[in-house]
Amino acid sequence: MNIIGLTAVLAALIIVAPAEARQTAASPAATASTSAGIPLDSAWRRAVHAHAQENLAHPSWGWRHSERNYLLAMSLAETEGLSVDPDVLFAAAFLHDWGGIAPFASPGVDHAVRSVELSEPFLRDAGFPMEKFPAVRAAILGHMYDKEPEGPEAVVMHDADALDFLGALGAARLLAATGEGDDYDRALRTLDSFATAIPPRLKTETARRMAPERVAVMTEFLAQVRSETPEGARP
């Protein structure tokens, strides 16, 4: 190779190498995911996930619950043949209970309404595509089992959140939220009520098929708790 040819090759390497280095440096972020394998493939997703881990660590309503909601909602959508936007579900799943967690809760304001208030400016600043925010708002406002969800993302989010109140996980979540006084007794009574109140409110056929097994597990657990508790001390 002559000097002119060698010079051209070296010049090309100088130009290409920085681009390759940038691509290599960017690849960890591009392939990042949550501990449950949910893709963190955009800056706004990483910002939402970091915020949830840093601020929404509640044992019952925190980011682990959010991960379960997202994964189950996506699974319900696939099984039901519903077309949903993963971005909408990600934002709604990780931020839907934000307004119910101290110090973000506002007295007298429904936690879902408060979550929407907090989420809109946060997502805008994080670079979320805000044309999708109306669907995020609907999913957050409709996530509780006693609400009427509007839109496909809201429907699967509603059912995923409701199912997480049932079964072994439902019992663990409610008991993890107990504090002092009669909170434990109230949690057991709440679980009793969930066993009958939640299944009729499920919207998807898949969730309705899943509910009986979860209810049976939770009911058996409650019966076992009471059988191990002296009669006079039972809640």
QUIRARA-V852803 format. One line per field, one symbol per residue. psi: psi as a letter, one per 20 degrees, with the letter a starting at -180 (. if undefined). A space follows every 10 residues. Layout:
psi: ???
//
This chain:
psi: prhggghggh gghhghghgh ghgghihghh jqrrhjjppm jqhhghgggg gghhimkphh jahghggggg ghghgggghi kpoqohgghg gggiihjgij pqkiqppipp hgghggghhg hghghijqni iihhhggghg hjhqhjroqo qgghghgghg hghiirahhg gggghhiqdr cjhgghgghg gghhhhhggi iqhqhghhhh gggggggggh ghhgghhipq gijq.
//
